[in-house]
C-alpha cells in the first residue's frame, strides 16, 4: 500500500469511527451506560485489524481530551449550585480518593501478588471518579440537585489528587528513598498554584473575550479553548496541577458575564464528544483482548471491591460530618463512575518503564470497563429506589446572539418570566423601555404573541428582547435579574 492509499484509508476509517461513535451515543443514553464503554469496544474491535501500542500518543490525546472535557464541565457548572456542597466535594476529592487508593491498594497487593507500592499504584490510578462519565450519565437524570452538584464538583476536582498520587508512587517505586514529607508539601504547592493559575487566566480570558471584536462569532469558542489549553500548559510549566487549573478557569468563565457564551458552549460540547471518541478508541486499541482473559477474575474481584467496599468506605468516612442522609451517601458512592482518567493514568507506568506496566494497564482497563457497565446502567433504578428523583426543574433563561458577525452591537435575549419578577402583570407600555431595547416576541403556552403596548406579561412567558450589548445590564434590571443567570443555557 502506497502512502497516499494509506492516508485515504486512515481518513475513511476515522470518518466511519466518528459517525459510529456519534450514533452509539443514542444507545448509551437509552441504557444509561457511559458512552465510553461503546467507544472503547469500537477500539477493541479495530485492534483485531490494526496493531497499535503507542502509549505516548495515547496519553497525549488523553490529556488534550481531559482538558476539553473539564473545560466544558466547568463552564456548565453554576457556582451557586456547588457552593453549598463545596466542602463535601473537596473532602471526597482528597480524603475520599486517598481512602479508596489505600483500600484498593491493599487488596491489589494480595490479589495480584505484587509489592505494596505497586498495589498502591493501582489503587491511585483507579482512585478518582471520571468527569466525562459522571457528566454524561447524570446529565440525563433528574437526581436531587445537591447530590448531582456534589458528584460533578468531585469529579471535576479529584483528578489532580489521583495524578499526584500516581506520579508520586511511580517516583517512589523508582527511588524508594524519596522523602514522604517532601511529597506532601509538593501536593499542597501544586494544588495552591493550580488554583491561582486557574483564577488568573480565567479572569484574563473573560476580560479579553468580552472586549475583542472578531468578524466571526466562530472565533470566540476557539479563543476560549485556546485559553483552556494555555491554562494547563502554564500550570504544568510551574509544576502545579494543570487539570485543577483548567477546571477552575472554566468555573470563572461559566459564572461571569461572557459574550457569545452559547456559541462557546455549543462548540465545546461537540468538540468534547469528538475528543472523547478519539481518546476512548485509542485506549481500546491499546488493549490486547487476549491478555484480558489472564487477569479476568482478578480484575472482576478488584472491580467489585471498588464498587462495594473501597468507594463506600471513602464516601462514608469523608462525608462523616456532613448533613447527607445515609441513602444520599449510598447514591454518591454508587454514582462514582470510573472512566477516562484512570485509563489515561494507567499509561503512566507503561511510559515510565515500570515492571509489569502492561499488566497494570490491563487490570485498570478491566476494572474501569466492568465498573462503568455495572454502575452506569443501574444508577437510574437505584435513584428511583432510594427516592432521590426530583421533579423537572425549570430551564434557566439563556442568551442568543442576534448576528453571527462580531461587529454587530446588538443581541437577542430570551427570558423566562418567573413569579418573583417585577414585570408580571405589567403592560409593556408601562415598563418605560429605552428606545433601543425592544420586545420582539412572546412565547405563551406554545403560542407566539406579537408584543404591543397593552400586552400584559404573565408568569411562564418567554420574552425575546433585542438590545445593544452595552445595555445588557440595563435590560436585565428590567426583569429584576442580577449576575450571569440570564446567560446560562
N, C-alpha and C positions, 0 to 999 in steps of 0.2 A: 504494500500500500504506500503510495507516494504521500508527501507532506500535505498537499492540497486535499487529497481524499481523506486523510486523517482529520484535518481541521473541519472539513464538511461533516464528517461523521460525528465528531465531538459536538458540533453546533446542533445537529439534528437530535442527537441523544439528549443534549441539555434541554432543548425545547420540549421533547417528549416528557422528560422528567419534571420540568416545571409545570406543564399542563396537567400531568398526572398528579403531581403534588397538590396543586390547587383544587382539583376535583375531589381528591381524597379527603379534604377538609370537611366536605359535606357529610361524609360517613362518620368522621371522628366527632363532629358536633352532635350527630344523631345518637351515637352510642356513649357520648360523654367521655370518650377516650382522647387523651392528648394527641394532637396531630403528629407529634414527634415519633410515635410508635409506627405510624404508617410510612413516614418519610424514611425512617431507619430500615424498615422492611424493604423499601424500594432499593436502598443502597445494598442491602444484603443479597437481594436477588441479582442485582447488577454485578456483585462481586464474583459471581459464578462465571462471568464472561470477561471481566476486566480485573487484572491484578493491580492492586493499589496498596501501598504500605508506607506512605509518606506522612509520618506523624507531625512533622514540622508544618507542612502546608495545612493539614487538618486543624492544628492548633491555631494557626494564624487566621484562618477563615472563622474558626470558632470564636476567637476573641473579637473580631470585627462584628460577628453576628450578635454577641453578647452586648457590645456597645450599642448597637441599633435597638436591640430588644429592651435594654434598660432605659435607653433614652425615650423610647416610645411609652414604656410603662410609667416612667416618672412624669412625663408630660400629661398623661391621662389621670394622674393621681391628684386629687384635691387635698391640699394640706389640712384644710379644716376637718376633713374626714379622718385623716390618720393622726392628727394631733392628740386626740383623746387616748389613742392606743399606741402612741409612740414609745412609751416606757415598756409595755409588754412586748412590743415588736422588737425593740432593741435587745431586750433580755433573751428572747428566742433566737435572735441573730448572733448572739455571743455565747451566753451561758448554755442555751439550748444546743447550739452547734457543738460546743465543747463536750457536753454530756453525751450527745449522740456519737461523737467521734470516739470517746472513751469506751462506751459500751460495745459498739460495733468493733472497735479495735481489739478489745479483749476477746471477743467472740471469734474474730477472724484469725487471731493468733493460734487458737486451738483447732478451729475447723480446717484451716489451710495448712497447719503445721509450719508456721513461719515465725520469725523473730517478732518480739513485741513492737519494735519500732516500725517494722513493715506492716504489722497488723494495724497499728495506729494510723499509718499512712492510708490504708484502705478506708478506715473509719473517717479520716479527714476528707477524703475525696468524695464520699457519699454523705457527708455531714450536713450539707446545705440543701435547702429546697431550691427549686428552679423557677425563675421569674417567668420564662416563656410558658412552661407547663401550667403554672398557677394562674397566670393571666388568661390563658386560652380556655381553661376549664371553668374557672369561676366567672368569666365574662358572660357565659350563657346561663348562669344560675342566679337565683334571687335569694341567696343565703343572707342572713342578718348582716347588716352593714358593718357592724364593728368586728365581726368575725372575718368578713371579706377584707376589710381595711387592714386588719392585723396580719393576715396571711400575705397580702400584697406588699405591705411595708416590710415584713420579714423577708420575703423572697427577693425584694429589691436591695436589701441591706446586709444579707447574710453571706453573700458571695465573697466579700473581702476577707471575712473570717476563715472561710474554707480555703481560699487561695493562700492566705498567710500560713495556716496550719500545714497545708500540703507542701509548700515551698520550704518551710522550716523543718519539717520532718525529713524531707529529701536531703537537706543540708546536714541534719543530724545523722542520717544513715551514712552519708559520705564523709562526715567529720564528727565522730562520736564525742569529741572533747569540746564541742561548741557550748557556749555559755547560755544556760536557760534564762538567766536574768536579762541578758542582752537581747534575747529573742522577745521577751515580754515587753521590754522597753521599746524595741523596734515596732511591735504591734501598735502600741498607742501612738507612736510618732507617725506611722503610716496612716492610721485612721484619722488623726487630727489634721495632718497635712492634706489628705484627700478631701476632707470636709471643707477646708479653707479654699482649696483649688476649685472645687465644685461651685461654691458660693460666688467666688470672684469671677470666674469665667461665665457663670450663669448671668450675673448682672451685666457683665460686659456684653454678652450676646444680646440681651434684651435691649440695651442702650443702642447698639449698632443696628439691629434688625428694625427697630421702631423708627430709626432716623434715616436709614438709607432708602433711596428711591430707585428701584430697579424698573426697567422697561417691561419685565415679565414677572408675574407673580410666582411662576415656577421656580425662580431662583431663590426665593425665600426658604423653602424647605432644604434646598441644597446647602445654603449658608448655615442653617440651624444644625444640620447633620455634620457639617464641617466643624462647627464649634464643639459638638459632642466628641468627635474624634480628637480634636485639639485638646479637649479636657483630659481625655485618657492619656494621650501622649505626654502632656505637660506634667500630669501627676506621676506617671511612671518615671519620667526623667529625673524627678527629685526624690525617687524611691518612696513614693506614697501609694495609696490604694487608688488605682485608676478606675476600677469599676464603681467604687463608692463615689468618687468624684463625678462620674458621668450621671449616676442616679440623682445626686444632689443638684447638679447643674440642671437636669431635666425638671426636677421639682421647682426650681426657681423659675424656669421658663413657663411651666404649666400653671403657675399661681401668681403671675404678674400680668399687667397689661401687655399684650403682644399682638402686633399686627399680623394679619394672614395666618392666624392660629389654625383655622380649619384646613387651610391648604397644607400647612406643615404637618398636621396630624394625619391627614389623608395620605400624603406622600409616604410618611414614615411607617404607617400601618402596612401599606403594600410592600414597601422595601423590607420591613421586618419579616414579613412572611417569606419573601424571596430568600433572605439570608438564612432563615430557619430551614427552608427546604435544602439549600445548598449545604448548610452545616450538617444536618442530620443524614443526608445522603452520603456525604463524605465519611461521616462516622460509621455508617453502615458498611461502606466499602472497606473500612479499616478493620472490620471484624471478619474473622475466618470462621464460618458457621461450624465446620467440622471440629474446631477447637473448643466450641462451647459445650459440646457433649461431655468432655472430660471434666468440666467443673460444674455440671448441671446441678447435682444435688447440693454441692457446697454453696453455689450461687443462690439457689432457691431457699436454702436454710438461712443464709445471711439476709436475704430479702425479707423473709418472714420475721426474722428477729428485728430487722429495721422497722418494719411496719407495726409489729405488735409489742415490741419491748423497748428498743432504743429510742425511737421517736416519742412514744408516750411518756417515757421517763424524762426525756429532755423537756417536753412541754409541761408536764405536771410540776416539775421542780422549778423551772424558770418562770412559771406563772403562779407560783405558790401563794404569793401575797397580792394577787390581783383579785378583781371582782368578777372574773369569769366563772360561770357555773360549771359544774363538772361535765355536763353534756356539751357545753361550748368548748371546753378544753379537749374533749374527745374528738370533736369535729375538727378543731385546729390540728390535732395530732394526725388524724387520718387524711386531711387535705394537704399535708406537707409533701407535695409531689417532688420526685427527683426527675432530672431531665438533662438538659444540655450541659450545665455547669459540671456535674460530676464526671460526665463522659469526656469533656474537654480537659478537666483536671487529670483524668486518667492517662492523658497523653504525656503529662509531665514526667512520670517515671520512665516512660519509653525514651523520651528525648534525653533525659539525664543519664541514661545507661544503667539504671538500677537493675540488679539481677532479678529476673522474674517479672520484668516490666510488662511483657505481653500478657502474662497470666493475670497481673493486676488489672490491665485494661479489660480482659475478657470477663473477669469476676464482676467488676464495676458495671460493665455493659449489661451483664445478665441481671444484676440487682436492679439497675435503673429500669430496664425493659419490663421485668415482671412487676415491679412496684407501680410503674405507670399504668400498666394494663389492669392490674387488680384494683388499685386505689382510684384511678381515673374513672373507671366505669361504675364505681359504687358510691362516689361522693354524693351524687344527687339523691339516690334512695336513702342513704344514711341521714342526710339533712332533713328529708321528709319524716323519717322515722323518729328523729330527735326533736322534731317540731321547731326547726330553725329556719324555716322558709318565711320570708316576708311577702306582703302584698306588693304589687307592682309599684315602683317608685316613679314619680313624675320625672319626665326628661327635663334636664336643665336647659334654659334657653341658650341659643348659640349665635355666633356671628357669621354672616355670609358676606363675602366681598362682592361689590357691585360689578367691578370690571376686572379683567384679567391683567390689565396694564397697571404697573406700579405707579405711573404718573397720575392716574386718576386720584382725585382728592375726596371722593365720596365712597360710601359703603352702605350696604343694606344690612340691618339687624333684624332678626325676628325674635320677639319677646313674648313669652307666655305670661298672660295676666294672671297673677296669683292673688289669693284672698287678702294679703296684707299690703297690697299696692294702693297708693292714693288715687289712681286713675279709675278705680272701679266705680261705676255709677255716674261717671262724669261724661258730659258731652265733649266731643273733640274740640269744639269751638271755645270751650271754657278752659282749656288747658294752656292757653297763651303760648302756643308753639312759635318759636322763631321762624322767620320766613324760609330759612334753608333747612329746616327739619320737617319732613313730610311723612304722614302715614299713607303708605301706598296701597295696602291691602289688609284685610282682616279675615282670618280663618275662624269660623264659628261652627262647631259641630259638623265638620266636613263640608261646610258651605263657604263660598268666597263672598265677602261683603265689601262693596266699594265704600271707603270711608267718606263721610260727609260731615259737615259742621255739626249737625244734630245727632250724629251716630253716638250711641251710648256704649261705652266699653263694659264688658261683662267678664266675670271670672271664667277662666278657661279659654278666653280668646287668645289667638296668636296674632300679634300685630307686627306687620312688616314696616320698618321705619327707615327712610333714607335720610342720611345726614352726612355732613363733612366729617372726615376723620378727626379733625381738630376739635370737633364738638361732641366727641363720643361721651365724655363725662357728663356734659350738659344733657345729652339725650338720655343717658341712663338715670340721671337725677329725676327726670320727669316720671319715671316708673318707680322711683324710690330705691333704685339699685345702687349698690356700692361694691367695690372690689372688682374682681375679674369674673364674677359668676356669669355675666352676660355672654362671655365668650366660650364657655365650656360646652362641649357638644356631648 
